[in-house]
């Protein structure tokens, strides 16, 4: 009799535990927003599923209770609550109300993540790799050789480091051509071009850009920041055209390069004018860095409010505990709206300067997102400065936008098609 009672109580206890949920709020009550994304990845990697509650307390997460996962929340300093099945059902019911701008998106798998970044050490950091390491989200590094060998087929999500896809080395020639890091970058790129059968670095980078385009066409998720955004489109538009002056590739650029640009090949931008001067730290008229005249104290951009039930993708990518984000500069600080294609979704902008900061679009079966600026918590990060210590910014809204994109490929595809 005692054994039967013990067995009944044990089964009841197990059943009750399984009915419990771990709820991770993502509003102002969360102690560490950035590590909370890492918890979501941890659950997915453990074989679990995560519900992303769009617009519910800042885009909260919820998943079935597991003691190991609760322990991980404690270790990583992530705020959480253990709630009953009844409480969870009440949350789902509130979200499903057609009158509220909320939605539940089920996260099903761990995306395989790649970061396109050079092997040699560069004198600047990368916000995406920093925040993924802080959040304990695993990723692999790839570069030109791996891309040309079709290694991108192994991945779901690709981030473009601050690369110059035009073959002009970031147009750092004027200020940094005599530095060791710049000279090493030239040597590495020229060697890579030669071993892959190209006579110029610009040809190498164009081939890489096309492979990345194929990755997106086949269903890949692309995320790029700073100069990797506009230089990517410039390279595609300049397919077959020499836009590099002799200091970059040894011969003169095509004098008719501007007239030959093909904007049908680009992801995001149209009708832009090339910056031809090798002494000028700019690639084209797309970027607003040198013409915006905005003070740091008033430099904020605003996220748009999308319908979580009907515009699920941009709603996911804009999840945050605030819709006002501190601005931050970079080689590409902001996108002038007149050069953005009409079909592109602008998700964040600074209206007084008529500029976009955060844009998104689709191509083939895949998607891309461009985020301007270098580091969301370092207003004007200079070459050679130390990386940002994210322990000082665990609730950064600007960094949350990056992690929304990293998590995006985990979502159930049927929901994304709504």
C-alpha positions in Angstrom: 0.0 0.0 0.0 2.8 2.4 1.0 4.6 1.6 -2.2 1.5 2.4 -4.3 1.1 5.7 -2.6 4.7 6.6 -3.1 4.5 5.6 -6.8 1.3 7.8 -7.2 3.0 10.8 -5.5 6.1 10.4 -7.6 4.1 10.2 -10.9 2.1 13.3 -9.7 5.3 15.2 -8.9 6.8 14.4 -12.3 3.6 15.4 -14.1 3.5 18.7 -12.2 7.1 19.4 -13.0 6.5 18.8 -16.7 3.6 21.2 -16.6 5.7 24.0 -15.2 7.2 26.6 -17.5 10.2 28.8 -17.3 9.3 32.4 -18.3 12.1 34.8 -19.2 10.8 38.4 -19.2 12.5 40.8 -21.7 11.1 44.1 -20.5 12.9 46.4 -18.0 12.8 43.8 -15.3 15.4 41.6 -17.1 18.8 41.8 -15.5 20.7 40.7 -18.6 18.9 40.9 -21.9 21.8 39.7 -23.9 22.5 36.5 -22.0 18.8 35.7 -22.1 19.2 35.1 -25.8 22.0 32.6 -24.9 19.6 30.8 -22.7 17.2 30.4 -25.6 20.0 28.9 -27.7 21.0 26.6 -24.8 17.4 25.3 -24.6 17.3 24.6 -28.3 20.7 23.0 -28.3 19.5 20.7 -25.5 16.7 19.5 -27.8 13.9 21.7 -26.4 11.6 24.2 -28.0 11.2 27.9 -27.1 8.2 30.1 -27.5 9.2 33.7 -28.5 6.4 35.9 -27.2 6.5 38.8 -29.6 5.6 42.2 -28.0 4.8 40.5 -24.7 6.9 42.1 -22.0 9.6 43.1 -24.5 9.6 39.9 -26.5 9.8 37.3 -23.7 10.8 33.7 -23.9 9.0 30.7 -22.4 9.8 26.9 -22.4 9.0 23.8 -20.5 10.6 23.6 -17.0 13.9 21.8 -16.8 16.1 21.8 -13.7 19.3 22.1 -15.8 17.9 25.1 -17.7 16.8 26.8 -14.5 20.3 26.3 -13.1 21.8 27.8 -16.3 19.6 30.9 -15.9 21.0 31.3 -12.4 24.6 30.8 -13.4 24.3 33.3 -16.3 22.5 35.9 -14.2 19.3 35.9 -16.3 16.0 36.9 -14.7 13.3 34.2 -14.9 10.1 33.0 -13.3 8.7 29.5 -12.8 5.0 29.6 -13.7 2.2 27.0 -13.8 0.6 25.6 -16.9 -2.5 27.6 -16.0 -0.5 30.9 -16.0 1.2 30.0 -19.2 -2.1 29.2 -20.9 -3.4 32.6 -19.7 -0.4 34.3 -21.3 -1.0 32.4 -24.6 -4.7 33.4 -24.5 -3.8 37.0 -24.0 -1.4 36.9 -26.9 -3.8 35.2 -29.2 -6.4 37.9 -28.8 -6.8 39.4 -32.3 -7.2 42.9 -30.7 -3.6 42.9 -29.3 -0.4 43.3 -31.3 1.3 40.2 -30.0 2.1 36.7 -31.4 3.8 33.5 -30.3 6.6 32.2 -32.6 7.9 28.7 -31.9 11.7 28.3 -32.1 12.6 24.8 -33.1 16.3 24.4 -33.9 19.8 25.7 -33.3 20.9 27.7 -36.4 24.3 26.9 -37.7 26.1 30.3 -37.6 29.1 31.6 -39.6 30.9 34.9 -39.4 32.8 36.0 -42.5 36.0 37.5 -41.0 39.6 37.5 -42.0 42.2 35.2 -40.4 44.6 38.0 -39.7 44.2 40.3 -36.7 42.5 43.6 -37.5 42.7 46.8 -35.4 39.0 46.9 -34.7 36.5 44.6 -33.1 33.2 43.3 -34.4 29.9 43.9 -32.5 28.3 40.6 -33.6 31.1 38.3 -32.6 31.5 40.1 -29.3 27.8 39.8 -28.4 27.6 36.2 -29.4 30.6 35.4 -27.2 29.0 37.3 -24.4 25.7 35.5 -24.8 27.6 32.2 -25.2 26.2 31.5 -28.7 28.6 29.3 -30.7 29.7 30.3 -34.2 32.3 29.4 -36.8 34.6 31.7 -38.7 34.8 31.6 -42.5 36.5 33.7 -45.1 37.1 33.9 -48.8 38.6 30.4 -49.3 35.7 28.7 -47.5 33.1 30.8 -49.2 34.5 29.9 -52.7 34.6 26.3 -51.7 30.8 26.4 -51.0 31.2 25.9 -47.3 28.3 28.3 -46.7 26.0 25.4 -47.6 26.8 24.1 -44.1 25.3 27.1 -42.4 21.9 28.8 -41.8 23.0 32.3 -40.9 25.9 34.4 -42.1 27.3 37.6 -40.6 29.5 39.9 -42.7 32.3 41.4 -40.7 33.4 45.0 -41.6 34.7 43.9 -45.0 35.1 46.0 -48.2 33.7 43.9 -51.0 34.9 46.4 -53.6 38.5 45.5 -53.3 39.6 48.9 -52.0 40.6 47.8 -48.5 38.1 50.0 -46.7 39.6 53.0 -48.4 42.1 53.2 -45.5 44.9 53.9 -48.0 45.3 57.6 -47.2 45.7 57.3 -43.5 47.0 53.8 -42.9 48.9 52.5 -46.0 52.2 52.6 -44.0 50.9 50.6 -41.0 51.8 46.9 -40.6 48.2 45.8 -40.3 47.2 47.5 -43.6 50.2 46.0 -45.5 49.5 42.6 -44.1 45.8 42.8 -45.2 47.0 43.7 -48.7 49.4 40.7 -48.8 46.8 38.3 -47.5 44.1 39.4 -49.9 46.4 39.4 -52.9 47.7 35.9 -52.0 44.1 34.6 -51.6 43.1 36.1 -55.0 46.1 34.4 -56.7 45.5 31.0 -55.2 41.8 31.2 -56.3 42.7 32.1 -59.9 42.0 35.9 -59.8 44.4 38.6 -60.9 42.8 41.3 -58.7 41.4 41.4 -55.2 38.3 43.2 -56.5 37.6 40.1 -58.7 38.0 37.8 -55.7 35.6 39.9 -53.5 33.0 40.0 -56.3 33.1 36.2 -56.6 32.7 36.0 -52.9 29.8 38.4 -53.0 28.1 36.3 -55.6 28.5 33.2 -53.5 26.9 35.0 -50.6 24.0 36.0 -52.9 23.6 32.3 -53.9 23.5 31.5 -50.2 20.6 33.9 -49.7 18.8 32.7 -52.8 18.9 29.2 -51.5 17.4 30.1 -48.2 20.2 31.5 -46.1 19.9 34.4 -43.6 22.4 37.2 -44.1 23.2 39.9 -41.6 25.7 42.7 -42.2 26.8 45.8 -40.4 28.8 49.0 -41.1 30.7 49.0 -44.4 29.9 45.4 -45.2 26.4 46.7 -46.1 27.0 49.3 -48.8 30.2 47.9 -50.2 28.4 44.6 -50.7 25.8 46.2 -52.9 28.4 48.4 -54.7 30.4 45.3 -55.6 27.3 43.6 -57.1 26.3 46.7 -59.0 29.9 47.0 -60.4 30.1 43.4 -61.7 32.6 43.5 -64.6 33.5 47.1 -64.0 36.8 48.4 -62.7 36.0 50.9 -60.0 39.4 50.7 -58.2 42.0 53.3 -58.7 45.7 52.4 -59.3 46.7 52.6 -55.6 44.4 49.6 -55.0 45.0 47.4 -58.0 47.8 48.8 -60.1 45.8 50.3 -62.9 43.3 53.1 -63.5 39.6 52.7 -62.9 37.1 52.7 -65.7 36.3 56.4 -66.4 32.7 55.4 -67.3 32.2 53.2 -64.3 29.4 55.2 -62.9 27.3 55.0 -66.0 27.8 51.3 -66.2 26.5 50.4 -62.8 23.7 47.9 -62.7 21.4 48.5 -59.8 19.2 45.5 -60.7 21.9 43.3 -59.1 21.8 44.9 -55.7 20.0 43.9 -52.5 19.1 47.2 -51.0 20.4 50.3 -52.8 19.8 52.1 -56.1 20.9 55.1 -58.0 23.9 55.8 -55.8 27.0 57.7 -57.0 30.4 56.2 -56.5 33.1 58.1 -54.5 36.0 57.7 -56.9 38.7 59.5 -54.9 41.2 57.1 -53.3 42.0 59.7 -50.6 38.4 60.0 -49.5 37.2 57.7 -46.7 33.9 56.9 -48.3 32.6 54.5 -51.0 29.5 56.0 -52.4 26.6 58.5 -51.7 24.7 55.8 -49.8 26.3 56.6 -46.5 25.3 59.7 -44.5 28.3 59.9 -42.2 29.8 63.1 -43.5 26.5 65.0 -44.3 24.2 64.3 -41.3 25.5 66.9 -38.7 23.8 65.2 -35.7 25.0 65.8 -32.2 25.7 62.7 -30.1 23.3 63.9 -27.4 20.4 63.9 -29.8 21.4 61.0 -32.0 18.7 58.4 -31.5 16.8 56.3 -34.1 13.3 54.9 -33.7 12.1 51.3 -34.4 8.9 51.0 -36.3 5.9 49.2 -34.8 5.0 46.2 -37.0 2.0 43.9 -36.7 3.2 40.8 -34.8 0.4 38.8 -36.3 0.7 39.9 -40.0 4.3 41.3 -40.3 5.9 38.6 -38.3 9.5 38.9 -39.6 10.1 42.6 -39.0 8.2 42.3 -35.7 10.7 39.6 -34.6 13.7 41.6 -35.8 12.5 44.7 -33.8 11.8 43.0 -30.4 13.1 45.3 -27.7 12.3 46.8 -24.3 12.4 50.3 -26.0 11.7 51.6 -29.5 14.3 54.4 -29.2 17.8 53.3 -29.8 21.0 55.3 -29.2 22.7 56.1 -32.5 26.3 55.1 -33.2 28.7 55.9 -35.9 30.8 53.8 -38.2 32.4 53.9 -41.6 28.9 53.5 -42.8 26.8 55.3 -40.2 23.4 55.5 -41.8 21.7 54.9 -45.2 20.3 57.9 -47.1 16.6 57.0 -47.8 16.7 58.3 -51.4 19.1 55.4 -52.3 17.0 52.6 -50.7 14.9 50.5 -53.1 11.1 50.8 -52.6 10.6 47.1 -51.7 13.1 47.3 -48.8 11.5 47.3 -45.3 12.9 50.1 -43.2 12.7 49.0 -39.6 14.5 51.8 -37.9 15.2 55.4 -38.9 16.2 58.9 -37.8 13.6 61.1 -39.5 15.2 64.5 -39.1 18.2 63.4 -41.3 16.0 61.4 -43.7 18.1 58.3 -43.0 17.5 54.6 -42.3 19.6 52.7 -39.7 18.1 49.2 -39.8 16.6 47.7 -43.0 15.5 44.3 -44.2 14.5 42.4 -47.4 14.2 39.0 -49.0 15.8 37.5 -52.0 14.9 34.0 -53.4 14.2 31.8 -50.4 16.3 33.8 -48.0 16.5 37.1 -46.3 19.0 39.8 -45.5 19.3 42.5 -42.9 21.6 45.6 -42.9 22.4 47.5 -39.7 24.4 50.6 -40.0 27.1 51.7 -37.6 30.0 49.9 -35.9 29.3 49.4 -32.2 25.9 50.1 -30.5 27.6 51.1 -27.2 30.6 53.0 -28.6 29.4 56.1 -30.3 32.5 56.7 -32.5 34.8 53.7 -32.3 38.2 54.6 -33.7 40.7 52.2 -35.3 42.9 50.7 -32.6 40.5 51.3 -29.7 39.9 48.4 -27.3 36.7 46.4 -27.7 33.5 47.2 -25.7 33.1 45.4 -22.4 29.6 44.1 -22.7 29.4 43.3 -19.0 28.9 47.1 -18.7 25.9 46.9 -21.1 23.9 43.8 -20.4 20.6 45.5 -21.3 21.8 47.2 -24.5 18.8 47.8 -26.9 21.2 48.3 -29.8 22.9 44.9 -29.2 19.5 43.2 -28.8 18.7 44.0 -32.5 21.8 41.9 -33.4 20.6 39.0 -31.3 17.1 39.2 -32.8 18.7 38.4 -36.1 20.9 35.6 -34.8 17.8 33.9 -33.3 15.6 34.6 -36.4 16.5 31.3 -38.3 15.3 29.2 -35.4 11.7 30.2 -36.0 9.1 27.9 -37.5 9.0 28.6 -41.2 5.2 28.3 -41.5 4.8 31.2 -39.1 7.3 33.3 -41.0 5.2 33.0 -44.2 2.2 34.8 -42.7 
